[in-house]
Amino acid sequence: PGAISGTSPASLQCVFGGPNNVKSCGYETPMIDTTLTICLAARFEVTRQSNPSQFLLAPQNEAQRQRRADAVALERIVLEGLAKAARGIQVWFSVGLEGLSTKLLEPPTGDLEGTAPITCLATLFDSSNNSQILVAGDDRGGIRLWKAQLTNDDTIHFNHLGLVQVVTNSDNDSAVSCSVVCMEALSGGRLAVSTDTVVSTNQPALFDVAARVSVQASRGVHVFDFSGLLATPTVVSIATTGIKAITCLTGHTKDAVICMCELPDGGLLTGGGKMDATLQMWSRPQIIDQQTTSKQEDDYLVTIEDDFQNQITSIVQSEAIKTLTGDVGYVFALTVLPDSKDNSDYYAIAAARYNTIKIII
């Protein structure tokens, strides 16, 4: 329901998940626990293919010229609609199980300026105030955030918090954007973001209205700390709370990371694309904030007013503690399968590969 013609919903995310807490990766993911609220979000992937030959034949008379002009105008409207849909998020929700409602989240400008097609979604949670933030990554390094709040009139309101753009510095010290490939919400208000070198495009590489965050590698997994934004009970801009760049994982050199999952011990498992075809395990110390002094904490705080070229860079980790190759290979998705026994530290990993699921013990 709610799909736009020529598109297919993708990257389904649970923003609110019903009356019970969901146990994931060994810690409790907070959900609305008294209102029977369910909320799902999905991006749109454009599936319609344009026919490059449809306007090659020259019209022979005025009637044909008019039909061609009408067809060209209609095609332009359709393509603009698809481009706008690729930049939006469809939300379905039910409060108290009283029917299903839907809404469309779009950038505040309402047009294509300063936006890019969304590539992935994630949801950040904060257990202290039951706060949820929906995060959308796009193909020009943009990370857009909405705070989801349950209102008194039994609806869910999404407040736009701002836009962050991940960039790298080129040889001439100018900023170059990356594309966001996938994201994984981690415990403690952290977000793991996989990026890759941006494919050349006719659009400007940088957004004018974004808070730019400089990273050391265009292809890598970057861990950011959004706990300050989550801990704020009111709706504030990302420019007010800032974010912290914690670490950069560069172990996958042959292809970008296309899937990730947090492990029960606080580590991270990353899966590379077809050219890489490895799973790499990173320990908890490699992906947590190891800055201890107040000066370092202040230096890591990034706001819109900061000069991103002068930021202190995050710690680069180039070697995982373990690399899995061989039978597992290239996979699309990863998830943790915890042991059903209470207080058990054992777990398995389910890895999706084409039409099969492989279990790693």
C-alpha positions as CSV (number, residue, x, y, z in Angstrom):
1,P,0.0,0.0,0.0
2,G,1.1,3.5,-0.8
3,A,3.7,2.5,-3.4
4,I,4.1,5.0,-6.3
5,S,3.8,3.7,-9.8
6,G,7.3,3.0,-11.2
7,T,8.8,2.5,-7.8
8,S,9.2,-0.4,-5.3
9,P,9.4,0.0,-1.5
10,A,12.8,-1.0,-0.1
11,S,14.9,-0.9,3.1
12,L,11.9,-1.6,5.4
13,Q,12.6,-0.2,8.9
14,C,10.7,-0.6,12.2
15,V,10.4,2.8,13.9
16,F,8.0,1.7,16.7
17,G,7.4,-2.0,17.2
18,G,4.5,-2.7,19.4
19,P,3.9,-3.4,23.1
20,N,7.0,-5.5,23.9
21,N,10.7,-4.8,23.9
22,V,12.7,-6.5,21.1
23,K,15.8,-8.2,22.2
24,S,18.5,-7.6,19.6
25,C,22.3,-8.2,19.9
26,G,22.1,-8.9,23.6
27,Y,20.6,-5.6,24.7
28,E,17.0,-4.3,24.9
29,T,15.9,-2.1,22.1
30,P,13.3,0.3,23.5
31,M,9.9,0.4,22.0
32,I,6.6,2.0,22.9
33,D,5.3,-0.4,25.5
34,T,1.8,0.9,26.5
35,T,0.1,2.1,23.3
36,L,0.2,-0.9,20.9
37,T,1.9,1.4,18.4
38,I,3.4,0.0,15.2
39,C,5.3,2.1,12.7
40,L,7.2,1.0,9.6
41,A,9.1,3.1,7.1
42,A,10.5,2.4,3.6
43,R,12.3,4.3,0.9
44,F,11.4,4.1,-2.8
45,E,13.6,2.4,-5.4
46,V,12.8,3.5,-8.9
47,T,12.1,0.5,-11.1
48,R,10.7,2.2,-14.2
49,Q,13.1,2.1,-17.2
50,S,12.9,4.9,-19.7
51,N,12.9,4.1,-23.4
52,P,15.8,6.1,-25.0
53,S,14.4,5.4,-28.5
54,Q,10.8,6.6,-27.9
55,F,11.5,10.1,-29.3
56,L,14.0,9.3,-32.1
57,L,11.5,9.4,-35.0
58,A,11.1,12.9,-36.4
59,P,7.4,14.1,-36.6
60,Q,6.1,14.5,-40.2
61,N,3.2,16.9,-39.7
62,E,1.8,19.3,-37.1
63,A,-0.4,16.7,-35.5
64,Q,2.6,14.4,-34.9
65,R,4.6,17.3,-33.6
66,Q,1.9,18.1,-31.1
67,R,1.6,14.5,-30.0
68,R,5.4,14.3,-29.6
69,A,5.4,17.6,-27.5
70,D,2.7,16.2,-25.3
71,A,4.5,12.9,-24.8
72,V,7.8,14.7,-24.0
73,A,6.0,16.9,-21.5
74,L,4.3,13.9,-19.9
75,E,7.6,12.0,-19.7
76,R,9.3,15.0,-18.0
77,I,6.5,15.1,-15.4
78,V,6.8,11.3,-14.8
79,L,10.6,11.5,-14.4
80,E,10.4,14.4,-12.0
81,G,7.8,12.5,-10.0
82,L,10.0,9.5,-9.8
83,A,13.1,11.6,-8.8
84,K,11.0,13.2,-6.0
85,A,9.7,9.8,-4.9
86,A,13.3,8.5,-4.7
87,R,14.0,11.3,-2.2
88,G,11.0,10.5,0.1
89,I,10.1,8.0,2.8
90,Q,6.8,6.3,3.0
91,V,5.6,5.7,6.6
92,W,2.8,3.3,7.7
93,F,1.6,3.4,11.3
94,S,-1.1,2.2,13.6
95,V,-1.7,3.6,17.1
96,G,-3.7,1.2,19.4
97,L,-4.3,-1.1,16.5
98,E,-7.0,1.3,15.3
99,G,-6.5,1.0,11.5
100,L,-3.5,1.8,9.3
101,S,-2.5,5.3,8.5
102,T,0.2,6.5,6.1
103,K,2.3,9.6,5.4
104,L,5.1,10.7,3.2
105,L,8.3,12.2,4.6
106,E,10.0,14.6,2.2
107,P,12.9,17.1,2.5
108,P,11.7,20.4,3.9
109,T,12.3,22.2,0.6
110,G,9.8,20.1,-1.1
111,D,11.8,20.0,-4.4
112,L,14.9,18.4,-5.8
113,E,17.3,21.1,-4.9
114,G,19.8,20.1,-2.3
115,T,18.6,16.5,-2.2
116,A,19.6,13.1,-3.6
117,P,18.0,9.6,-3.9
118,I,17.8,7.7,-0.6
119,T,19.9,4.5,-0.5
120,C,19.2,3.1,3.0
121,L,17.3,3.7,6.3
122,A,18.1,3.1,10.0
123,T,16.5,3.8,13.3
124,L,18.3,5.1,16.4
125,F,16.8,4.4,19.8
126,D,17.5,5.9,23.3
127,S,16.4,3.8,26.3
128,S,16.5,6.7,28.7
129,N,13.6,8.7,27.2
130,N,12.2,6.2,24.7
131,S,13.3,8.4,21.8
132,Q,13.4,7.2,18.2
133,I,15.2,8.9,15.3
134,L,14.7,7.8,11.7
135,V,17.8,8.2,9.6
136,A,18.0,8.2,5.8
137,G,21.3,8.0,3.9
138,D,21.6,9.0,0.2
139,D,23.9,8.6,-2.8
140,R,25.7,11.9,-2.2
141,G,26.7,11.2,1.4
142,G,23.7,12.9,2.9
143,I,22.4,11.7,6.3
144,R,19.0,13.2,7.0
145,L,17.3,12.8,10.4
146,W,13.7,12.8,11.7
147,K,12.6,12.5,15.3
148,A,9.5,10.4,15.7
149,Q,7.1,11.4,18.5
150,L,3.8,9.9,19.5
151,T,1.3,12.8,19.9
152,N,-1.8,13.1,22.1
153,D,-4.1,12.8,19.1
154,D,-3.0,9.2,18.4
155,T,-0.7,9.9,15.5
156,I,3.1,9.9,15.0
157,H,4.7,13.2,14.1
158,F,8.1,13.3,12.4
159,N,10.2,16.4,13.1
160,H,13.0,17.1,10.7
161,L,16.3,17.6,12.6
162,G,18.6,18.4,9.8
163,L,21.0,17.1,7.2
164,V,24.6,15.9,7.6
165,Q,26.9,15.3,4.6
166,V,29.9,13.0,4.7
167,V,32.8,14.3,2.7
168,T,36.4,13.6,2.0
169,N,39.2,16.0,1.2
170,S,40.8,15.8,-2.3
171,D,44.4,16.6,-3.2
172,N,43.6,20.3,-3.7
173,D,41.9,20.4,-0.2
174,S,38.4,20.8,-1.7
175,A,35.5,18.7,-0.4
176,V,34.3,15.6,-2.3
177,S,31.1,13.8,-1.3
178,C,30.7,10.1,-0.7
179,S,27.7,7.9,-1.3
180,V,26.1,6.1,1.7
181,V,25.8,2.4,0.9
182,C,24.2,1.0,4.1
183,M,23.8,1.9,7.8
184,E,23.5,0.0,11.1
185,A,22.2,1.4,14.3
186,L,24.5,0.5,17.2
187,S,24.0,0.6,21.0
188,G,24.7,3.8,22.9
189,G,23.3,6.1,20.2
190,R,26.0,5.3,17.7
191,L,25.5,4.8,13.9
192,A,27.8,2.8,11.6
193,V,27.7,4.2,8.1
194,S,29.3,2.5,5.1
195,T,30.4,4.8,2.3
196,D,31.9,4.5,-1.1
197,T,33.4,6.8,-3.7
198,V,30.6,8.8,-5.3
199,V,29.7,8.0,-8.9
200,S,30.2,11.0,-11.2
201,T,27.1,13.0,-11.7
202,N,25.9,16.2,-13.3
203,Q,24.6,17.4,-10.0
204,P,26.7,19.5,-7.6
205,A,28.7,17.2,-5.2
206,L,27.9,19.2,-2.0
207,F,24.7,20.4,-0.4
208,D,24.5,24.0,0.6
209,V,22.4,23.4,3.7
210,A,24.2,20.4,5.2
211,A,26.5,20.2,8.1
212,R,29.6,18.6,6.5
213,V,31.6,15.9,8.4
214,S,35.0,15.1,7.0
215,V,36.2,11.5,6.9
216,Q,39.5,10.0,6.0
217,A,38.4,7.5,3.5
218,S,35.7,7.6,0.8
219,R,35.3,3.8,1.1
220,G,35.0,2.7,4.6
221,V,32.7,2.2,7.6
222,H,32.5,5.3,9.8
223,V,31.0,5.2,13.3
224,F,29.3,8.4,14.5
225,D,27.9,9.2,18.0
226,F,24.4,10.7,17.9
227,S,23.8,10.1,21.6
228,G,23.6,13.9,22.3
229,L,20.8,14.2,19.8
230,L,18.9,11.2,21.2
231,A,19.2,12.3,24.8
232,T,17.6,15.7,24.2
233,P,13.9,15.3,25.1
234,T,12.8,18.2,23.0
235,V,13.1,18.6,19.2
236,V,16.4,20.4,18.4
237,S,18.5,20.8,15.3
238,I,21.5,18.6,14.6
239,A,23.4,21.9,14.5
240,T,22.7,22.4,18.2
241,T,23.8,19.0,19.6
242,G,26.4,18.1,17.0
243,I,27.7,14.6,16.3
244,K,31.0,12.9,17.1
245,A,33.1,10.9,14.6
246,I,34.5,7.9,16.5
247,T,36.3,5.6,14.2
248,C,36.9,4.7,10.5
249,L,37.1,1.0,9.4
250,T,39.0,0.5,6.2
251,G,39.5,-3.3,6.1
252,H,37.4,-3.9,3.0
253,T,39.6,-2.5,0.2
254,K,38.2,-4.2,-2.9
255,D,34.6,-3.2,-2.5
256,A,32.3,-1.2,-0.2
257,V,30.6,-2.8,2.8
258,I,27.0,-3.6,1.9
259,C,25.7,-5.1,5.1
260,M,26.5,-5.0,8.8
261,C,25.3,-6.2,12.2
262,E,26.2,-5.4,15.8
263,L,27.4,-8.4,17.8
264,P,26.3,-9.2,21.4
265,D,29.8,-8.4,22.7
266,G,29.6,-4.9,21.2
267,G,31.7,-5.7,18.2
268,L,30.7,-5.3,14.6
269,L,30.5,-7.7,11.6
270,T,30.8,-6.2,8.2
271,G,30.2,-7.8,4.8
272,G,31.9,-6.6,1.6
273,G,30.4,-6.4,-1.9
274,K,31.0,-8.8,-4.8
275,M,34.5,-7.8,-5.5
276,D,35.4,-8.1,-1.8
277,A,33.3,-11.1,-0.7
278,T,34.6,-11.3,2.8
279,L,33.1,-10.9,6.3
280,Q,35.2,-9.0,8.8
281,M,34.8,-9.0,12.5
282,W,35.7,-5.9,14.5
283,S,36.1,-5.8,18.3
284,R,34.2,-3.5,20.6
285,P,37.4,-1.4,21.4
286,Q,37.8,-0.8,17.7
287,I,34.4,0.9,17.3
288,I,33.9,2.7,20.6
289,D,34.9,6.3,21.5
290,Q,38.3,6.0,23.2
291,Q,38.7,9.8,23.6
292,T,38.9,10.5,27.4
293,T,39.8,14.1,27.9
294,S,37.4,16.9,27.8
295,K,39.5,18.7,25.2
296,Q,39.3,15.7,22.9
297,E,35.6,15.5,23.5
298,D,35.2,19.1,22.4
299,D,37.4,18.7,19.4
300,Y,35.2,15.8,18.2
301,L,32.0,17.8,18.4
302,V,30.9,18.8,14.9
303,T,28.4,21.6,14.3
304,I,27.2,23.5,11.2
305,E,29.5,26.4,12.0
306,D,32.7,24.2,12.2
307,D,35.2,24.3,9.5
308,F,35.2,20.6,8.5
309,Q,38.7,20.8,7.1
310,N,40.1,21.6,10.6
311,Q,38.3,18.8,12.5
312,I,40.4,16.3,14.4
313,T,40.0,13.1,12.4
314,S,38.6,9.9,13.7
315,I,40.8,6.8,14.6
316,V,41.4,4.6,11.5
317,Q,41.2,0.9,12.0
318,S,42.6,-0.9,8.9
319,E,42.7,-4.5,10.2
320,A,39.8,-6.6,11.6
321,I,40.4,-9.1,14.4
322,K,39.1,-11.9,12.1
323,T,38.2,-12.2,8.4
324,L,35.9,-14.9,7.1
325,T,36.3,-16.1,3.5
326,G,35.6,-19.3,1.6
327,D,32.1,-20.8,1.8
328,V,30.3,-17.7,3.1
329,G,31.6,-15.2,0.6
330,Y,29.3,-12.4,-0.8
331,V,26.1,-11.9,1.3
332,F,23.3,-9.4,1.2
333,A,22.3,-9.2,4.9
334,L,23.5,-10.2,8.3
335,T,21.6,-10.8,11.6
336,V,22.4,-12.2,15.0
337,L,20.7,-15.4,16.3
338,P,21.1,-15.3,20.1
339,D,21.1,-18.5,22.2
340,S,17.7,-19.3,23.6
341,K,19.2,-20.2,27.0
342,D,19.1,-17.5,29.6
343,N,22.4,-15.7,30.4
344,S,24.2,-17.5,27.5
345,D,27.0,-15.7,25.7
346,Y,26.7,-18.0,22.6
347,Y,25.2,-16.8,19.4
348,A,25.2,-17.6,15.7
349,I,25.1,-15.4,12.6
350,A,22.6,-15.7,9.8
351,A,23.9,-14.5,6.4
352,A,21.6,-14.1,3.3
353,R,23.1,-15.0,0.0
354,Y,20.8,-15.1,-3.1
355,N,18.1,-17.7,-2.3
356,T,19.9,-19.3,0.6
357,I,20.6,-18.4,4.3
358,K,23.9,-19.6,5.7
359,I,24.4,-20.0,9.5
360,I,27.8,-19.2,11.0
361,I,28.4,-20.7,14.4
